[in-house]
Amino acid sequence: MDIPFIKMEGAGNDYVYLDLLPEKSGAVFEGISWNDLARTISDRHFGVGSDGLVLVRKGESSRFGMRMFNADGSEAEMCGNAIRCVAKLLTDKHYETEESFSIDTRAGKKTVAIKDRLPGGITLVEVDMGEPILKSRDIPVAVDTERAIDVTISGRRGTAVSMGNPHFVVFVDRITDDLVRNEGPLLEHDPMFPNRTNVEFARVVDDSHLEMRVWERGSGETLACGTGACATAVAAVLEKRASREVNVSLLGGELSISWRDDNHVYLKGPARETFTGVYHYTR
């Protein structure tokens, strides 16, 4: 079957997006395995190539919703970069005309706001990511303390935070390829994380600036991770390393994070369409 798709990226975190909002799309995709499609379409040699697959669809508590799958076919709860791209897609296609609206995710309803239209087709979007989840049992991480702040897992000191999906943030003096690509997968699969975890290696530049690289659960190293940047900002505050408003520099660009007085974390960053096409998928 031929599947029309849109390729989009947010700070280099690239996904394939399928627009399931038209009525006819239900019949076209009936019986399809999203997990299998995510694996094949994400392959950078034999597919379109991406960090995963995102479905744009009708919501349950909101007009719109999204589902996202990692490159290995596993379904994730939320992606801060992907939801900004979904917001751009919805406004570009005129499905939504308001500047602020909500999108349903597996991590709950999230409010997005279109902030600016920049040259090069870039849209600046802010997302209310909600309150960070700090209780160990809710992240989940199997430690014997109520919060997993500055704990040791697989020989690394770090802080566990959930932004609807689990993260383990490790602060280091220098971020290296060896650190990310060798220790990242070990921490992702550590039995202390029953649902696996995303892993962030971060360096404090100053009170309002962090550098970060990420090993994403189910996708490996990616150029950016929105929820990971939020988790890193929260961990930096909890470990008294930075202020509550920081810029996070990633391989694919920069994201602005603010942990405000309402206890919500706000993520602001770019979203851009790179190309469209048709993927031939064999069931």
Residue pairs with C-beta under 8 A, 6 or more apart in sequence:
1 28
1 280
1 281
1 282
1 283
2 278
2 279
2 280
2 281
3 18
3 37
3 41
3 278
3 279
3 280
3 281
4 18
4 19
4 276
4 277
4 278
5 16
5 17
5 18
5 41
5 48
5 276
5 277
5 278
5 279
6 16
6 17
6 18
6 19
6 89
6 273
6 276
7 14
7 15
7 16
7 17
7 48
7 50
7 273
7 274
7 275
7 276
7 277
8 14
8 15
8 17
8 85
8 88
8 89
8 271
8 272
8 273
8 274
9 15
9 81
9 85
9 252
9 271
9 272
9 274
10 80
10 81
10 82
10 84
10 85
10 224
10 226
10 269
10 270
10 271
10 272
11 81
11 223
11 224
11 226
11 250
11 252
11 253
11 254
11 255
11 269
11 270
12 222
12 223
12 224
12 250
12 251
12 252
12 253
13 51
13 79
13 81
13 82
13 222
13 223
13 224
13 225
13 226
13 252
14 49
14 50
14 51
14 223
14 274
15 50
15 51
15 52
15 53
15 54
15 68
15 79
15 81
15 82
15 85
16 41
16 42
16 48
16 50
16 52
16 53
16 54
16 279
17 54
17 55
17 56
17 85
17 86
17 89
18 25
18 29
18 53
18 54
18 55
18 56
19 25
19 56
19 89
19 93
20 26
20 29
20 55
20 56
20 57
20 58
21 56
21 57
21 58
21 64
21 95
32 281
32 283
33 283
34 53
34 55
34 67
34 69
34 75
35 69
35 73
35 74
35 75
36 73
37 53
37 69
37 281
38 52
38 53
38 69
38 70
38 71
38 72
38 73
39 71
39 72
39 73
40 46
40 47
40 281
41 47
41 48
41 50
41 53
41 279
41 281
42 48
42 49
42 50
42 51
42 52
42 53
42 71
43 49
43 71
44 50
47 279
48 277
48 279
50 71
51 70
51 71
51 216
51 219
51 222
52 68
52 69
52 70
52 71
52 76
52 79
52 82
52 218
52 219
53 68
53 69
54 66
54 67
54 68
54 69
54 79
54 82
54 85
54 86
55 66
55 67
55 68
56 64
56 66
56 86
56 89
56 90
57 64
57 65
57 66
57 67
58 64
58 65
59 65
59 102
59 103
59 104
59 109
60 104
61 102
61 104
61 109
62 101
62 102
62 103
62 104
62 109
63 96
63 101
63 102
64 86
64 90
64 95
64 96
64 101
64 102
64 103
64 104
65 103
65 104
65 105
66 82
66 83
66 86
66 103
66 104
66 105
67 75
67 106
68 75
68 76
68 78
68 79
68 82
68 105
69 75
69 76
70 76
70 216
70 217
70 218
70 219
71 218
71 219
71 220
72 218
72 219
73 218
74 217
74 218
75 106
76 106
76 165
76 217
76 218
77 105
77 106
77 107
77 164
77 165
78 105
78 106
78 107
78 110
78 163
78 164
78 165
78 227
79 225
79 226
79 227
80 127
80 129
80 163
80 225
80 226
80 227
80 228
80 229
80 230
80 255
80 267
80 269
81 224
81 225
81 226
81 269
81 271
82 226
83 103
83 105
83 110
83 112
83 127
83 226
84 112
84 123
84 125
84 127
84 226
84 267
84 269
84 270
84 271
85 271
85 272
85 273
86 103
86 112
87 96
87 101
87 103
87 112
87 114
87 123
87 125
87 127
87 271
88 114
88 123
88 125
88 271
88 272
88 273
89 273
90 96
90 101
90 103
91 97
91 114
91 123
92 123
92 273
99 113
99 114
100 111
100 112
100 113
100 114
101 111
101 112
102 109
102 110
102 111
102 112
103 109
103 110
103 112
104 110
105 164
106 164
107 130
107 163
107 164
107 165
108 130
108 164
110 127
110 128
110 129
110 130
111 127
111 128
112 125
112 126
112 127
112 128
113 125
113 126
113 127
113 128
114 123
114 124
114 125
115 124
115 125
115 126
115 268
116 123
116 124
117 123
117 124
118 124
118 270
120 272
121 272
121 273
122 270
122 271
122 272
123 270
123 271
123 272
124 268
124 269
124 270
124 271
125 268
125 269
125 270
125 271
126 266
126 267
126 268
127 226
127 266
127 267
127 268
128 264
128 266
129 163
129 164
129 226
129 227
129 230
129 264
129 265
129 266
129 267
130 163
130 164
130 264
130 265
131 263
131 264
131 265
132 161
132 162
132 163
132 230
132 231
132 234
132 259
132 263
132 265
133 139
133 161
133 162
133 163
133 164
134 147
134 149
134 161
134 162
134 234
134 238
135 146
135 147
136 142
136 143
136 145
136 146
136 147
136 148
136 160
138 162
139 148
139 160
139 161
139 162
139 166
140 166
140 193
140 194
140 195
141 148
141 151
141 153
141 160
141 166
141 168
141 192
141 193
141 197
142 191
142 192
142 193
142 194
143 151
143 153
143 160
143 192
145 151
147 238
148 159
148 160
149 159
149 235
149 238
149 239
150 157
150 158
150 159
150 239
151 157
151 158
151 159
151 160
152 158
153 168
153 187
153 190
153 192
153 193
154 183
154 186
154 187
154 190
154 192
156 170
156 183
156 187
157 170
157 171
158 168
158 169
158 170
158 171
158 235
159 168
159 169
159 235
159 238
159 239
160 166
160 167
160 168
160 169
160 193
160 197
161 167
161 169
161 231
161 234
161 235
161 238
162 231
163 227
163 230
163 231
163 234
163 265
164 227
165 198
165 217
165 227
166 193
166 195
166 196
166 197
166 198
166 217
167 197
167 198
167 199
167 200
167 227
167 228
167 231
167 232
167 235
168 187
168 193
168 197
168 198
168 199
168 200
169 200
169 202
169 231
169 232
169 235
169 236
170 187
170 199
170 200
170 201
170 202
171 202
171 203
171 204
171 235
171 236
171 239
171 241
172 179
172 201
172 202
172 203
173 203
174 203
175 201
175 202
175 203
175 211
175 212
175 213
179 201
180 201
180 213
180 214
180 215
180 221
181 215
181 221
183 199
183 201
184 199
184 201
184 215
184 220
184 221
185 215
185 220
187 193
187 197
187 199
187 215
188 196
188 197
188 198
188 199
188 215
188 217
189 196
190 197
196 217
196 218
197 217
198 214
198 215
198 216
198 217
198 225
198 227
198 228
198 231
199 214
199 215
200 212
200 213
200 214
200 215
200 225
200 228
200 229
200 231
200 232
200 235
201 212
201 213
201 214
201 215
202 210
202 211
202 212
202 232
202 235
202 236
203 210
203 211
203 212
204 210
204 236
204 241
204 242
205 211
205 249
206 242
207 242
207 243
207 246
208 242
208 243
208 245
208 246
208 247
209 242
209 246
209 247
209 249
210 232
210 233
210 236
210 242
210 246
210 247
210 248
210 249
211 248
211 249
211 250
212 228
212 229
212 232
212 248
212 249
212 250
213 221
213 250
213 251
214 221
214 222
214 224
214 225
214 228
214 250
215 221
216 222
216 225
216 228
222 252
223 250
223 251
223 252
223 253
224 250
224 251
224 252
224 253
224 255
225 250
226 255
226 267
226 269
229 248
229 250
229 255
229 257
229 267
230 257
230 265
230 267
232 248
232 257
233 242
233 244
233 246
233 248
233 257
233 259
233 265
234 259
234 265
236 242
236 246
237 243
237 244
237 259
244 258
244 259
244 260
245 256
245 257
245 258
245 259
246 256
246 257
247 254
247 255
247 256
247 257
248 254
248 255
248 256
248 257
253 269
253 270
254 269
255 267
255 268
255 269
256 267
256 268
256 269
257 265
257 266
257 267
257 268
258 265
258 266
258 268
259 265
259 266
260 266
